[in-house]
Amino acid sequence: MKALQARLRSLGSSDMPPFGRHHRLRVWTRAPWPMVAVLLAGCAYSFSARSLPSHIKTIAIPVFRNETLDGTIAQELTQGIAEKFMEDNSLRVVGPGRADCVLEGKVVAYERRVYNYTADQQAQDYVLVVSVSIVLKDRVKNKDLWSEDEMTATAVYPATEDSGVVTEASSEEEARKIVVEKLAQDVLARTLERW
């Protein structure tokens, strides 16, 4: 807002009142409309930049490696990420031999920690923490597009079903689903917002 005010003042509107809730309408009615249109068009462009380079049309998502003691989290996460890309449909999910880019990852942490204690020092609820290391490789230009050593998501769930504690998940199983969804969304956003 300050940048817009400074820009409008530099265009010769020095008699404009200061920005505030009572003066906004008057400021905008005095603003030079071609400049306002240009500024608004620039804002719209920056928020809708979802275009990918023309040579990136397909993505492969091999099963993530698992460096944790949980036997299924890597498979669940890989499937969740692949489904998120298929829902979005900006990139077509294909096999590694046909893909323009490959998303490689490994699950580096799967931890269940006590989140809060009761007055008598019993676990009241837990937080599930899952961390992954990811790299997106451009196979066409043979370079890394982005990488993240530790992308983490968490979800809190009660220690017992009848605890009466309000959390975002009702069980560890539901917390896993929430964490997978969060990580899948983060990976998709990071991939598309890279451009």
Backbone torsions as a table, in degrees:
resi	resn	phi	psi	omega
1	MET	NA	-40.8	179.7
2	LYS	-64.9	-37.2	179.1
3	ALA	-65.6	-40.4	178.1
4	LEU	-64.0	-42.8	179.1
5	GLN	-61.2	-46.1	-179.6
6	ALA	-63.4	-41.1	-179.6
7	ARG	-64.4	-43.0	-180.0
8	LEU	-66.6	-38.3	177.8
9	ARG	-65.0	-37.1	-179.5
10	SER	-67.6	-16.8	179.5
11	LEU	-87.0	6.2	174.6
12	GLY	102.7	17.6	-179.9
13	SER	-103.9	51.3	-174.4
14	SER	-71.0	-16.7	179.7
15	ASP	-87.6	8.0	-179.6
16	MET	-69.4	145.1	175.6
17	PRO	-71.1	160.9	178.9
18	PRO	-65.6	155.2	178.4
19	PHE	-66.8	140.5	179.3
20	GLY	178.5	169.1	-174.2
21	ARG	-66.2	-26.9	-178.5
22	HIS	-85.7	-15.4	-173.1
23	HIS	-111.2	-2.8	-174.6
24	ARG	-59.6	-44.4	-177.3
25	LEU	-61.3	-44.9	-179.9
26	ARG	-64.7	-38.0	179.6
27	VAL	-63.1	-44.9	-177.8
28	TRP	-69.7	-31.3	179.5
29	THR	-73.7	-21.7	177.3
30	ARG	-91.3	-12.4	-176.3
31	ALA	-68.7	146.4	176.1
32	PRO	-69.1	115.0	-171.4
33	TRP	-60.3	-37.2	176.8
34	PRO	-60.1	-38.7	179.2
35	MET	-67.6	-41.0	178.3
36	VAL	-61.2	-43.1	179.7
37	ALA	-61.9	-41.7	178.8
38	VAL	-64.0	-44.6	179.9
39	LEU	-63.1	-43.3	179.5
40	LEU	-66.8	-38.5	177.7
41	ALA	-63.0	-39.0	177.5
42	GLY	-63.6	-39.7	178.2
43	CYS	-65.0	-43.9	-179.0
44	ALA	-61.4	-39.9	-179.1
45	TYR	-63.5	-42.4	-175.8
46	SER	-68.7	-26.3	-179.6
47	PHE	-88.8	-13.2	-177.6
48	SER	-115.7	23.3	-178.1
49	ALA	-77.1	80.9	-179.9
50	ARG	-113.1	10.7	-178.8
51	SER	-78.9	142.0	178.8
52	LEU	-104.5	158.1	174.3
53	PRO	-54.8	146.9	-172.3
54	SER	-61.4	-26.2	-178.4
55	HIS	-84.8	-7.5	179.2
56	ILE	-101.2	103.2	-179.9
57	LYS	-123.9	-20.9	-176.6
58	THR	-131.4	154.0	-179.7
59	ILE	-137.5	141.3	172.7
60	ALA	-109.4	140.6	179.9
61	ILE	-130.0	83.3	178.1
62	PRO	-64.8	157.6	179.4
63	VAL	-57.9	130.0	180.0
64	PHE	-63.9	148.1	171.9
65	ARG	-74.6	155.4	-176.8
66	ASN	-122.9	117.2	177.5
67	GLU	-107.8	20.1	179.7
68	THR	-112.8	175.1	178.1
69	LEU	-87.1	-6.9	177.6
70	ASP	-81.7	125.6	-172.2
71	GLY	-77.5	-17.8	-172.6
72	THR	-120.7	-7.1	-173.7
73	ILE	-62.4	-37.1	-178.9
74	ALA	-64.7	-41.7	178.4
75	GLN	-65.4	-45.1	179.6
76	GLU	-61.1	-42.9	-178.4
77	LEU	-67.5	-43.6	178.6
78	THR	-59.7	-45.6	-180.0
79	GLN	-63.7	-42.9	179.1
80	GLY	-62.0	-41.4	179.1
81	ILE	-66.9	-44.4	179.1
82	ALA	-60.5	-43.2	178.8
83	GLU	-62.8	-38.7	179.5
84	LYS	-63.9	-41.6	177.6
85	PHE	-66.5	-37.8	179.3
86	MET	-67.7	-38.6	176.7
87	GLU	-63.0	-43.7	-177.8
88	ASP	-69.0	-41.6	175.2
89	ASN	67.1	17.1	173.3
90	SER	-73.6	-33.1	175.5
91	LEU	-125.2	138.7	178.0
92	ARG	-85.1	130.6	-180.0
93	VAL	-83.4	121.5	-178.4
94	VAL	-134.9	178.1	176.8
95	GLY	-71.1	158.3	-176.2
96	PRO	-57.4	-32.4	-178.1
97	GLY	-70.9	-19.0	-175.9
98	ARG	-112.7	1.2	-171.3
99	ALA	-87.6	145.4	173.9
100	ASP	-76.9	-30.0	176.6
101	CYS	-141.2	154.9	-178.1
102	VAL	-127.2	130.4	177.3
103	LEU	-99.3	110.5	-179.8
104	GLU	-109.5	140.2	-178.9
105	GLY	-153.3	166.8	173.6
106	LYS	-144.8	142.5	176.3
107	VAL	-84.5	117.3	-174.9
108	VAL	-101.6	-15.5	179.3
109	ALA	-152.9	137.1	170.6
110	TYR	-138.9	104.5	-174.1
111	GLU	-129.6	140.2	173.3
112	ARG	-115.1	116.6	-177.2
113	ARG	-120.6	151.0	172.7
114	VAL	-67.8	131.0	-178.1
115	TYR	-97.7	-43.8	176.9
116	ASN	-140.3	152.2	176.7
117	TYR	-112.2	152.3	173.2
118	THR	-78.0	176.3	179.5
119	ALA	-60.7	-30.5	179.4
120	ASP	-96.2	24.5	172.7
121	GLN	64.6	30.3	171.7
122	GLN	-96.5	153.3	178.0
123	ALA	-64.5	124.9	178.1
124	GLN	-93.0	-43.7	174.7
125	ASP	-151.6	165.9	-177.7
126	TYR	-120.3	157.5	171.0
127	VAL	-118.8	129.5	175.3
128	LEU	-93.5	127.0	-178.3
129	VAL	-120.7	121.5	177.5
130	VAL	-123.9	129.3	179.6
131	SER	-123.8	141.4	178.8
132	VAL	-130.0	154.7	172.2
133	SER	-113.6	128.6	-171.9
134	ILE	-136.0	145.7	171.3
135	VAL	-139.3	135.8	174.9
136	LEU	-106.6	118.6	-175.5
137	LYS	-107.8	130.0	174.4
138	ASP	-83.3	110.9	-178.1
139	ARG	-79.2	-22.4	-179.2
140	VAL	-73.3	-47.3	-178.0
141	LYS	-100.5	2.6	174.8
142	ASN	55.0	56.5	177.6
143	LYS	-152.0	160.8	176.2
144	ASP	-80.9	130.4	178.0
145	LEU	-85.4	-41.8	173.3
146	TRP	-161.2	157.0	177.1
147	SER	-148.6	154.7	179.4
148	GLU	-143.5	120.5	-178.6
149	ASP	-72.6	-31.7	-177.7
150	GLU	-150.1	90.9	174.2
151	MET	-95.7	123.4	-171.1
152	THR	-124.0	143.7	172.7
153	ALA	-135.2	151.1	-178.0
154	THR	-134.3	158.3	172.2
155	ALA	-151.2	139.7	-177.8
156	VAL	-103.5	139.0	177.9
157	TYR	-142.9	155.2	-175.4
158	PRO	-72.7	155.0	179.3
159	ALA	-68.5	-36.2	177.1
160	THR	-133.8	155.5	-177.2
161	GLU	-63.8	-33.3	-176.3
162	ASP	-98.7	22.3	-176.5
163	SER	-72.2	-23.5	-178.1
164	GLY	77.1	5.1	-179.8
165	VAL	-81.8	133.8	178.3
166	VAL	-89.4	118.8	179.4
167	THR	-134.7	172.0	-178.9
168	GLU	-74.8	-19.9	177.3
169	ALA	-128.4	155.2	-179.0
170	SER	-98.0	-12.1	-177.8
171	SER	-157.5	170.6	177.5
172	GLU	-65.0	-36.5	178.7
173	GLU	-61.1	-44.3	177.9
174	GLU	-68.8	-35.7	176.7
175	ALA	-61.7	-38.3	177.0
176	ARG	-59.7	-44.9	-179.2
177	LYS	-62.9	-41.2	179.6
178	ILE	-64.5	-44.1	-179.8
179	VAL	-63.8	-43.3	177.8
180	VAL	-60.6	-44.0	179.0
181	GLU	-61.7	-44.7	179.8
182	LYS	-62.1	-46.3	-179.1
183	LEU	-66.2	-41.0	179.0
184	ALA	-61.4	-42.3	178.9
185	GLN	-65.1	-41.3	179.2
186	ASP	-63.9	-41.5	-179.6
187	VAL	-66.4	-44.0	178.3
188	LEU	-61.2	-48.2	-179.6
189	ALA	-60.6	-44.5	-179.3
190	ARG	-62.6	-39.0	-179.4
191	THR	-67.0	-46.5	-176.3
192	LEU	-77.4	-35.0	-179.2
193	GLU	-78.3	-10.2	176.4
194	ARG	-57.9	-30.0	-175.6
195	TRP	-93.3	NA	NA
